Amino acid sequence: MVEVSPLTLVGIFTIPGFLSFPIPSLIKRRKAQATLRKLLMQVIEDKLAAPVSETPKDLLDVILSHATTQEALSHTVTFMMAGHDTSSNTLGFIFCTLASHPQVNAAIREEYHKVISKYGSLKSWEAVSELKYTYAVIQETLRLNPVVFSTIQRISLENDRIPMADGSTVFLPKGTPIHTNMAALQRNPKYWKDPESFIPQRFIDGTPEWNADLALRSGKSHAFYYMPFSAGSKLCIGQRFAVTEMQVVVATLVSKYELTPTAKTDMRHCFSGLAVKPVLLEMKVRRHTAPCA
């Protein structure tokens, strides 16, 4: 779990070269980064020294076939730093939510077994792409629990006045940083029917729930009202990887196990400095037993 203190965040965003300052916590941070890079470089060198395989075995094999050693190192660090906490936190929210929605668990299991009976496994993109309900569960979880809630940032180019809901305006000087609160946008009743409820069907084209939300938006797509991965040219480059990864994990685990949060679990949102996570997540796991016919 990566955590950044509020003071460090302020320094990063307001003071040029802040991360190079001789502050004890930053010195410790730089030493840890150096250790991580050394370990990853050893893994990369071992990969390069091993016999070449015609079929890539993992993500690093794919990266190395299209990048230099230093590029591969940077990409690997990016995947670890940007993709680990965000995906794991989202999975935590998913499994805790599913514990109180048995009908959703049942639908995921039914879909999983249907896909497995057709493809034999989830090793192909064709198989994973048919986990449409599981995908909708992930989308709805991210709508309610965006782990990166302020991904859209802009700078005002001129002095301006922003209209408010009550008819008043707020003066915005030129050069003001602007952050969009994705968490608020994704729960706005102007764009989502029953926005506080967990309704995966709202992300399945053609369902009554999908159409109800569409009507609120006057037929407009949810693309600019739902942006857990940002949007446009700033769209997260790891979106497809992250969603595919979560589809496989959620479908596989739900099909085999039942996860129940313990009394210690606290699902209130907590900001780690990089992403939103549950305050405390502890779950009991037991193997799922299919009901007798």
Secondary structure as UniProt FT lines:
FT   HELIX           6..14
FT   TURN            16..17
FT   HELIX           18..20
FT   HELIX           24..49
FT   HELIX           59..64
FT   HELIX           69..98
FT   TURN            99..100
FT   HELIX           102..119
FT   HELIX           125..128
FT   TURN            129..130
FT   HELIX           132..144
FT   STRAND          153..155
FT   STRAND          160..163
FT   TURN            165..166
FT   STRAND          169..172
FT   TURN            174..175
FT   STRAND          177..179
FT   HELIX           182..185
FT   TURN            186..187
FT   TURN            189..191
FT   TURN            195..196
FT   HELIX           200..203
FT   TURN            205..206
FT   HELIX           208..216
FT   TURN            217..219
FT   HELIX           222..224
FT   TURN            228..229
FT   HELIX           232..234
FT   TURN            237..238
FT   HELIX           239..256
FT   STRAND          257..261
FT   TURN            263..264
FT   STRAND          266..271
FT   STRAND          276..280
FT   STRAND          283..287
//
